[in-house]
Amino acid sequence: MTEQAKATQMIDDNRVRVTRFDFAPGAETGWHRHAMDYVITAVTDCHMRLELPDGTTNEVTVPAGTSYRRDEGVEHNVINASDQPMSFVEVELK
C-alpha cells in the first residue's frame, strides 16, 4: 500500500476550505474529484506525477512560492515524484 499524503485542514468556513498537503517521497493523495474551483500554492518545490482517469500520467514541477488554479471537476491522483518531501496549500472556493 502506498503512503498517503497528510492533509491538515486550516480553514473551513462558508467561503473557503484551506488544506495543507504534506507528502513524503512517493506519497499520494489517492484518487479524487474536485467538487469546487481551487488554487494551489507550492510551499516547497513540488515535483508531481498526476495520474489521470484515461490512464495517462503527466509529470509537472510547481516551484516553491508559485500558484495555479483549476476549475471544479478535475479528477486525478497526485503523487510526489521526487526523493524529497513536498508540500502545498490548497484553497477551495465555495
C-alpha positions as CSV (number, residue, x, y, z in Angstrom):
1,M,0.0,0.0,0.0
2,T,1.3,3.4,-1.0
3,E,1.8,6.0,1.8
4,Q,-0.9,8.7,1.8
5,A,-0.2,12.4,1.9
6,K,-1.0,14.1,5.2
7,A,-3.9,16.6,4.8
8,T,-4.2,19.3,7.5
9,Q,-7.3,21.4,7.3
10,M,-6.5,25.0,8.2
11,I,-9.8,26.9,7.5
12,D,-13.3,25.6,6.6
13,D,-15.9,28.4,6.6
14,N,-18.8,29.4,4.4
15,R,-16.5,30.9,1.7
16,V,-13.3,28.7,1.5
17,R,-11.7,25.5,2.6
18,V,-7.9,25.7,3.1
19,T,-5.9,22.5,3.4
20,R,-2.2,21.9,3.6
21,F,-0.9,18.7,2.0
22,D,2.4,17.2,3.1
23,F,3.9,14.3,1.0
24,A,6.8,12.0,1.9
25,P,8.7,10.9,-1.2
26,G,6.4,8.6,-3.2
27,A,3.3,9.5,-1.1
28,E,0.0,10.2,-2.9
29,T,-3.4,11.8,-2.4
30,G,-5.4,8.9,-3.7
31,W,-8.0,9.2,-6.5
32,H,-10.3,12.2,-6.0
33,R,-12.5,14.6,-7.9
34,H,-12.5,18.3,-7.1
35,A,-16.1,19.5,-6.3
36,M,-15.0,23.1,-6.2
37,D,-12.8,25.5,-8.1
38,Y,-9.4,25.6,-6.3
39,V,-6.0,27.3,-6.1
40,I,-2.8,25.5,-5.2
41,T,0.3,27.3,-3.8
42,A,3.5,25.4,-3.5
43,V,5.3,25.6,-0.2
44,T,8.2,23.6,-1.4
45,D,9.3,22.7,-5.0
46,C,6.6,20.2,-6.0
47,H,7.6,17.5,-8.5
48,M,4.3,15.9,-9.1
49,R,3.1,12.9,-11.1
50,L,-0.5,13.2,-12.0
51,E,-2.4,10.0,-12.8
52,L,-5.5,10.8,-14.9
53,P,-8.7,8.9,-15.5
54,D,-7.8,8.0,-19.1
55,G,-4.7,6.0,-17.8
56,T,-2.2,8.7,-18.8
57,T,0.3,10.4,-16.4
58,N,1.7,13.9,-16.5
59,E,4.8,15.0,-14.6
60,V,4.9,18.6,-13.6
61,T,7.0,20.8,-11.4
62,V,5.5,23.7,-9.4
63,P,8.3,25.9,-8.0
64,A,8.0,26.9,-4.3
65,G,6.0,30.1,-3.9
66,T,4.1,29.8,-7.1
67,S,0.4,29.1,-7.6
68,Y,-2.1,27.8,-10.2
69,R,-5.8,27.4,-10.3
70,R,-8.2,24.8,-11.7
71,D,-12.0,24.6,-12.2
72,E,-14.1,22.1,-10.4
73,G,-14.4,18.6,-11.9
74,V,-10.6,17.8,-12.1
75,E,-10.1,14.1,-11.3
76,H,-6.7,12.7,-10.6
77,N,-4.2,11.1,-8.2
78,V,-1.3,13.3,-7.2
79,I,2.0,11.6,-6.3
80,N,5.2,13.1,-5.0
81,A,7.6,12.1,-7.9
82,S,10.8,13.2,-6.1
83,D,13.0,11.9,-3.4
84,Q,12.3,14.9,-1.2
85,P,9.3,15.8,0.9
86,M,6.9,18.2,-0.8
87,S,4.1,20.5,0.5
88,F,1.4,22.7,-1.0
89,V,-1.6,24.6,0.3
90,E,-5.0,24.1,-1.5
91,V,-7.7,26.8,-1.3
92,E,-11.1,25.6,-2.4
93,L,-13.6,28.3,-3.4
94,K,-17.1,27.6,-2.1
